[in-house]
Amino acid sequence: MAQFEALVSPAIYAQAAYYRNLELRDRILNLPLMVAAILALLWRQIPSVCELTKALNREGVLWMKPVKVSQPALSKRLLTFPAELFEKAFQALLPKLRERWLARKRPIPEAVRSALQHFPHIYSVDGSALEALFRKLDALQDSPVGALAGKICTVIDLATRLPVQCWYVAEALAHDTQFEALILSMVCAGTLWIFDRGFYDFVFFDDVIDRGGHFITRIKSNAVIKVEQVLCKTAEVCDSLITLGGEGSTCAHRLRLIEVRYGMTWYRYLTSVLDPALLPANVVADLYRRRWRIEEAFNTVKRLLNLAYLWTGSLNGILLQIWATWLFFALLVDLGDAVAEELMLPFDRISLEMVFRGLYHFTQAHQRGEASDPIKYLAAIENKDLGVVKRLRKKTLPLLNSDQSLTPSSA
């Protein structure tokens, strides 16, 4: 996987000084080898440390040549290797991946392209429980089966689909609002946040706006509102400026309520962006629909890359797996976006799961001397049976025309 090595190696070696500051010896299981080993554990779905040891001894993993190492030494290293090294490598890699995204030429969804003209960063954030300890290590064999293992809160860039930040708490049942202070630390001018109703809090809304950020969310069905001005009203769209809240509990800032009808159902969205010229109603509705991308990301890392099942119960071990998994996911997103460019399709049409599974077939073809570039291989017409391109489905919500969302109200 030369492409992965070319991307990851600079991020790894950038941590060399920090590695030495931790007074870690440059032993056999050093930083480059541990990164390669853990990424291989994810990529190849290696089921145990015993099998990973065999792979290291016999064939090497990813870009690393075979190296003699014992299973006890590897198990101990997985339990103690500093997780912050993976976090720092992940953060060092992100700017490079964003540069690659910006340089690519392939279709970008109209709503995303429109929003990026005014908001350089469109973030979605959500929390998700880590279900159980997988007991990959011998040291965990006495751990209770199925014990909940904490909760993560992750920020995803909806334009690039790349993870941006991740936080962990040991309480698996913690409410999403526990992460609000951490989210606010990232809020600044130019950021547009897509929240689900787990972050529905008037004080939080005001804090986001006071820091220069903006948001889109769904309004609660029992919300108390006062309509201040109707901006647009048609049979399909109602766009109004409102005051949110009643006596004793009111959002300090005026908000915008957008109601969109699909079939016989009205969908209602709140946003702090008051000017329809910046975010037309159709763009607001489409961006909120794209909030589902973070659920897809969680599904990929938890079910496909096995983050739902932790290798160790130690805090360091959990964080090690979390950062390694999101690092691998970021590389997978970059590869999927490159395939989208090769096919000149929107990234939404690419299945990350099938890109991941297609890597096995590429490595087999590479060993036979039949392929050298995973991007061209996955995009080749003769390999369409790999299912990398999703089948077209009916839209779940309408994508309205701009003139529908900006029609002056007759009221």
C-alpha positions as CSV (number, residue, x, y, z in Angstrom):
1,M,0.0,0.0,0.0
2,A,2.4,2.6,-1.2
3,Q,-0.2,5.3,-1.3
4,F,-1.0,4.9,2.4
5,E,2.7,4.9,3.3
6,A,3.3,8.1,1.3
7,L,0.6,9.8,3.2
8,V,1.2,8.4,6.7
9,S,5.0,8.4,6.9
10,P,5.5,12.2,7.1
11,A,2.9,12.3,9.8
12,I,4.7,9.5,11.7
13,Y,8.2,10.9,11.5
14,A,6.9,14.3,12.5
15,Q,6.3,12.8,15.9
16,A,9.9,11.6,16.3
17,A,10.9,14.4,18.7
18,Y,7.8,13.9,20.8
19,Y,8.5,10.2,20.9
20,R,12.0,10.9,22.3
21,N,10.6,13.4,24.8
22,L,8.5,10.6,26.2
23,E,11.8,8.8,26.9
24,L,10.8,5.8,24.7
25,R,13.6,3.7,23.5
26,D,14.0,3.1,19.7
27,R,13.3,-0.6,20.3
28,I,12.1,-3.1,17.7
29,L,8.5,-2.2,18.2
30,N,9.1,1.4,17.5
31,L,6.7,4.1,16.3
32,P,6.7,3.3,12.5
33,L,6.3,-0.4,13.2
34,M,3.5,0.1,15.7
35,V,1.6,2.4,13.4
36,A,2.0,-0.1,10.5
37,A,1.0,-3.0,12.8
38,I,-2.1,-1.4,14.1
39,L,-3.3,-0.1,10.8
40,A,-2.7,-3.6,9.4
41,L,-4.8,-5.0,12.2
42,L,-7.6,-2.8,11.0
43,W,-7.2,-3.2,7.3
44,R,-6.7,-7.0,7.2
45,Q,-9.2,-7.7,10.0
46,I,-6.5,-9.7,11.8
47,P,-8.5,-11.5,14.6
48,S,-5.9,-11.7,17.3
49,V,-2.5,-10.6,18.6
50,C,-1.3,-14.1,17.9
51,E,-2.1,-13.8,14.2
52,L,-0.6,-10.3,14.1
53,T,2.6,-11.7,15.6
54,K,2.7,-14.3,12.9
55,A,2.2,-11.7,10.2
56,L,5.0,-9.5,11.6
57,N,7.4,-12.5,11.8
58,R,6.7,-14.1,8.5
59,E,5.6,-11.4,5.9
60,G,5.7,-8.0,7.5
61,V,2.7,-5.6,7.4
62,L,1.9,-2.8,5.0
63,W,5.2,-1.0,4.3
64,M,7.2,-2.8,7.0
65,K,9.4,-5.8,6.3
66,P,9.3,-9.0,8.5
67,V,10.6,-8.5,12.0
68,K,11.0,-11.1,14.8
69,V,8.9,-10.2,17.8
70,S,7.2,-12.3,20.5
71,Q,3.5,-12.4,21.2
72,P,3.9,-11.3,24.9
73,A,6.1,-8.4,23.9
74,L,3.5,-7.3,21.3
75,S,0.6,-7.7,23.7
76,K,2.4,-5.6,26.3
77,R,3.3,-2.9,23.7
78,L,-0.4,-2.7,22.6
79,L,-1.4,-2.0,26.2
80,T,1.3,0.6,26.9
81,F,2.1,2.3,23.6
82,P,1.2,6.1,24.1
83,A,-2.1,6.8,22.4
84,E,-1.2,10.5,22.0
85,L,1.3,9.5,19.3
86,F,-1.5,8.3,17.2
87,E,-3.6,11.4,17.9
88,K,-0.7,13.6,16.9
89,A,-0.1,11.6,13.7
90,F,-3.8,11.9,12.9
91,Q,-3.8,15.7,13.5
92,A,-0.7,16.1,11.4
93,L,-2.2,14.1,8.5
94,L,-5.5,16.0,8.3
95,P,-4.2,19.2,6.6
96,K,-2.6,17.1,3.9
97,L,-5.8,15.2,3.3
98,R,-7.8,18.5,3.1
99,E,-5.3,19.9,0.6
100,R,-5.8,16.8,-1.5
101,W,-9.6,17.2,-1.3
102,L,-9.4,20.8,-2.4
103,A,-7.1,20.0,-5.4
104,R,-9.5,17.3,-6.8
105,K,-11.9,17.9,-9.6
106,R,-15.1,16.0,-9.3
107,P,-18.7,17.0,-8.8
108,I,-19.6,18.5,-5.4
109,P,-23.2,18.6,-4.2
110,E,-24.8,22.0,-5.0
111,A,-25.9,22.7,-1.4
112,V,-22.4,22.0,-0.1
113,R,-20.8,24.1,-2.8
114,S,-23.2,27.0,-2.1
115,A,-22.6,26.9,1.7
116,L,-18.8,26.7,1.2
117,Q,-18.9,30.1,-0.4
118,H,-19.7,31.6,3.0
119,F,-18.6,29.0,5.5
120,P,-15.2,27.4,4.9
121,H,-16.0,24.6,7.4
122,I,-19.3,22.7,7.6
123,Y,-19.1,20.4,10.6
124,S,-21.5,17.7,11.9
125,V,-21.0,16.4,15.5
126,D,-22.6,13.5,17.3
127,G,-21.9,11.0,20.1
128,S,-21.9,7.2,20.0
129,A,-21.4,4.5,22.6
130,L,-18.6,1.9,22.3
131,E,-20.5,-1.3,23.0
132,A,-18.2,-3.9,24.3
133,L,-14.7,-5.2,25.1
134,F,-13.6,-7.6,22.4
135,R,-10.9,-9.2,24.6
136,K,-8.3,-9.5,21.8
137,L,-5.5,-9.6,24.4
138,D,-4.8,-12.5,26.7
139,A,-4.9,-10.0,29.6
140,L,-8.6,-9.4,29.0
141,Q,-9.9,-12.9,29.1
142,D,-11.3,-12.4,32.6
143,S,-13.1,-9.2,31.6
144,P,-17.0,-9.4,31.6
145,V,-18.4,-10.1,28.2
146,G,-20.4,-7.3,26.6
147,A,-19.4,-4.6,29.1
148,L,-20.0,-1.1,27.7
149,A,-16.7,0.6,27.1
150,G,-17.4,4.3,27.0
151,K,-18.6,6.9,24.6
152,I,-17.0,9.0,21.8
153,C,-18.1,12.3,20.3
154,T,-16.7,13.0,16.8
155,V,-16.7,16.0,14.6
156,I,-16.9,15.3,10.8
157,D,-16.3,17.8,8.0
158,L,-19.5,17.4,5.9
159,A,-17.7,18.7,2.8
160,T,-14.6,16.5,2.9
161,R,-16.2,13.7,4.9
162,L,-13.0,13.6,7.0
163,P,-13.0,13.3,10.8
164,V,-11.7,16.5,12.4
165,Q,-11.8,15.8,16.2
166,C,-12.8,13.0,18.6
167,W,-13.3,13.0,22.4
168,Y,-13.8,10.1,24.7
169,V,-15.5,9.6,28.1
170,A,-15.6,6.4,30.1
171,E,-19.4,6.8,30.8
172,A,-21.1,5.0,27.9
173,L,-24.5,6.5,28.8
174,A,-23.3,10.0,29.1
175,H,-25.5,12.6,27.4
176,D,-24.2,14.4,24.3
177,T,-24.5,17.7,26.1
178,Q,-21.5,16.6,28.2
179,F,-19.4,17.4,25.1
180,E,-20.7,21.0,24.6
181,A,-17.8,22.8,26.1
182,L,-15.4,20.8,23.9
183,I,-17.5,21.6,20.8
184,L,-17.5,25.3,21.8
185,S,-13.7,25.3,21.9
186,M,-13.8,24.6,18.1
187,V,-16.5,27.2,17.3
188,C,-15.2,30.3,15.5
189,A,-16.2,32.6,12.6
190,G,-16.6,30.7,9.4
191,T,-17.8,27.4,11.0
192,L,-21.3,26.1,10.3
193,W,-22.4,23.3,12.6
194,I,-25.1,20.7,11.9
195,F,-26.5,19.5,15.3
196,D,-29.1,16.9,16.0
197,R,-31.6,17.4,18.8
198,G,-29.2,15.9,21.3
199,F,-27.6,19.3,21.5
200,Y,-30.9,21.3,21.7
201,D,-30.1,23.9,24.4
202,F,-30.8,27.6,24.3
203,V,-27.6,28.6,26.2
204,F,-25.5,26.4,23.9
205,F,-27.1,28.0,20.8
206,D,-26.3,31.5,22.2
207,D,-22.7,30.5,23.0
208,V,-22.2,29.2,19.4
209,I,-23.5,32.5,17.9
210,D,-21.5,34.7,20.4
211,R,-18.3,32.9,19.3
212,G,-19.0,33.8,15.6
213,G,-20.2,30.4,14.6
214,H,-23.6,29.3,13.1
215,F,-25.7,26.2,13.2
216,I,-28.5,24.2,11.7
217,T,-30.7,21.9,13.7
218,R,-34.3,20.4,13.8
219,I,-36.8,22.3,16.0
220,K,-38.6,20.3,18.7
221,S,-42.3,19.6,18.0
222,N,-43.3,21.3,21.3
223,A,-41.1,24.3,20.8
224,V,-42.5,27.7,21.8
225,I,-41.9,30.3,19.1
226,K,-42.9,33.8,18.2
227,V,-42.8,34.7,14.5
228,E,-41.2,38.1,14.0
229,Q,-41.1,38.3,10.2
230,V,-42.1,36.0,7.3
231,L,-39.5,36.0,4.6
232,C,-41.1,33.5,2.2
233,K,-44.3,31.5,2.1
234,T,-45.3,29.1,-0.7
235,A,-47.2,25.8,-0.8
236,E,-43.9,24.0,-0.2
237,V,-41.8,26.4,1.9
238,C,-42.3,28.8,4.8
239,D,-39.2,30.8,5.9
240,S,-39.5,33.0,9.0
241,L,-37.5,34.9,11.6
242,I,-38.5,33.9,15.1
243,T,-37.9,34.2,18.8
244,L,-37.4,30.8,20.3
245,G,-38.6,30.0,23.8
246,G,-41.2,31.2,26.2
247,E,-41.3,33.0,29.5
248,G,-38.3,32.2,31.7
249,S,-36.4,30.3,28.9
250,T,-35.7,32.2,25.7
251,C,-32.9,32.1,23.2
252,A,-31.2,35.5,23.3
253,H,-30.6,35.6,19.6
254,R,-33.2,35.7,16.9
255,L,-33.3,32.6,14.8
256,R,-34.7,31.5,11.5
257,L,-37.3,28.8,11.1
258,I,-37.5,27.0,7.8
259,E,-40.4,24.7,7.1
260,V,-40.3,22.4,4.0
261,R,-43.1,20.2,2.9
262,Y,-42.4,16.8,1.3
263,G,-45.6,14.9,0.4
264,M,-48.0,15.4,3.3
265,T,-45.2,16.0,5.9
266,W,-43.6,19.3,7.0
267,Y,-40.0,19.2,8.1
268,R,-38.9,22.1,10.4
269,Y,-35.4,23.4,10.7
270,L,-33.7,26.1,12.9
271,T,-30.7,28.1,11.8
272,S,-28.8,31.0,13.2
273,V,-28.1,32.2,9.6
274,L,-30.8,34.9,9.2
275,D,-30.0,36.0,5.6
276,P,-31.6,33.7,3.0
277,A,-29.1,34.9,0.5
278,L,-26.3,33.2,2.5
279,L,-28.3,30.0,3.1
280,P,-31.4,29.5,1.1
281,A,-34.1,27.3,2.5
282,N,-33.3,24.5,0.1
283,V,-29.6,24.5,1.1
284,V,-30.5,24.4,4.8
285,A,-32.8,21.4,4.3
286,D,-30.2,19.6,2.2
287,L,-27.3,20.3,4.6
288,Y,-29.3,18.9,7.5
289,R,-30.1,15.8,5.5
290,R,-26.4,15.3,5.0
291,R,-26.0,15.2,8.8
292,W,-26.6,11.5,8.2
293,R,-23.0,11.3,7.0
294,I,-21.7,11.2,10.5
295,E,-24.0,8.2,11.2
296,E,-22.4,6.5,8.2
297,A,-19.0,7.3,9.5
298,F,-19.8,5.8,12.9
299,N,-21.2,2.7,11.1
300,T,-18.0,2.3,9.1
301,V,-15.6,2.7,12.1
302,K,-17.7,0.6,14.5
303,R,-19.0,-2.2,12.3
304,L,-16.5,-2.4,9.4
305,L,-13.4,-1.4,11.3
306,N,-14.5,-3.0,14.6
307,L,-14.3,0.1,16.9
308,A,-17.5,-1.2,18.5
309,Y,-15.3,-3.9,20.1
310,L,-12.3,-2.7,22.1
311,W,-9.1,-4.6,22.4
312,T,-8.3,-3.5,25.9
313,G,-10.0,-2.0,29.0
314,S,-7.1,0.4,29.8
315,L,-7.7,4.1,29.0
316,N,-4.5,4.3,27.0
317,G,-5.4,1.1,25.0
318,I,-8.9,2.4,24.3
319,L,-7.6,5.8,23.1
320,L,-5.0,4.0,21.0
321,Q,-7.6,2.0,19.2
322,I,-9.9,5.1,18.8
323,W,-7.2,7.3,17.2
324,A,-5.8,4.4,15.0
325,T,-9.3,3.6,13.7
326,W,-10.1,7.3,12.9
327,L,-6.7,7.6,11.2
328,F,-7.4,4.6,9.0
329,F,-10.9,5.9,8.3
330,A,-9.4,9.2,7.1
331,L,-7.1,7.3,4.7
332,L,-10.1,5.3,3.5
333,V,-12.1,8.5,2.9
334,D,-9.2,10.0,0.9
335,L,-9.0,6.9,-1.2
336,G,-12.8,6.9,-1.8
337,D,-12.6,10.5,-2.9
338,A,-9.8,9.8,-5.3
339,V,-11.9,7.0,-6.8
340,A,-14.8,9.5,-7.1
341,E,-12.5,11.9,-9.0
342,E,-11.3,9.1,-11.3
343,L,-14.9,8.3,-12.2
344,M,-16.0,12.0,-12.1
345,L,-18.8,11.1,-9.7
346,P,-19.9,12.8,-6.5
347,F,-18.4,11.2,-3.4
348,D,-21.9,10.4,-2.3
349,R,-22.0,7.8,-5.1
350,I,-19.0,5.9,-3.7
351,S,-19.4,3.1,-1.1
352,L,-16.6,3.3,1.5
353,E,-17.4,-0.3,2.6
354,M,-16.9,-1.6,-0.9
355,V,-13.7,0.5,-1.4
356,F,-12.4,-1.1,1.8
357,R,-13.4,-4.6,0.7
358,G,-12.0,-4.0,-2.8
359,L,-8.5,-3.4,-1.3
360,Y,-8.3,-7.2,-0.8
361,H,-8.9,-7.8,-4.5
362,F,-6.5,-5.1,-5.5
363,T,-3.7,-6.7,-3.4
364,Q,-4.4,-10.1,-5.0
365,A,-4.2,-8.5,-8.5
366,H,-1.1,-6.6,-7.5
367,Q,0.6,-9.8,-6.4
368,R,-0.2,-11.4,-9.8
369,G,1.3,-8.4,-11.5
370,E,-2.1,-7.3,-12.9
371,A,-2.5,-4.0,-11.1
372,S,-0.3,-1.3,-9.6
373,D,-2.7,1.6,-8.8
374,P,-5.6,0.9,-6.4
375,I,-7.5,4.0,-7.6
376,K,-7.5,3.0,-11.2
377,Y,-8.2,-0.6,-10.2
378,L,-11.3,0.2,-8.1
379,A,-12.6,2.6,-10.8
380,A,-12.0,0.2,-13.8
381,I,-15.1,-0.7,-15.7
382,E,-14.1,-4.4,-15.6
383,N,-14.2,-4.2,-11.8
384,K,-17.7,-2.7,-11.4
385,D,-18.8,-6.0,-9.8
386,L,-16.9,-4.9,-6.7
387,G,-19.8,-2.5,-6.0
388,V,-17.7,0.6,-5.4
389,V,-20.3,2.8,-7.1
390,K,-23.6,2.8,-5.2
391,R,-26.9,2.2,-7.1
392,L,-29.0,5.3,-7.5
393,R,-31.9,5.6,-5.1
394,K,-34.9,7.8,-4.8
395,K,-34.3,11.0,-2.8
396,T,-35.8,10.9,0.7
397,L,-36.3,14.7,0.7
398,P,-36.9,17.1,-2.2
399,L,-34.0,19.3,-3.4
400,L,-35.9,22.5,-3.9
401,N,-35.1,25.1,-6.5
402,S,-33.5,28.3,-5.3
403,D,-36.4,30.4,-6.5
404,Q,-38.8,28.4,-4.3
405,S,-36.9,29.3,-1.1
406,L,-36.5,33.0,-2.0
407,T,-40.0,33.8,-3.2
408,P,-41.3,36.8,-1.2
409,S,-44.2,36.1,1.0
410,S,-47.6,37.5,0.0
411,A,-48.4,37.8,3.7
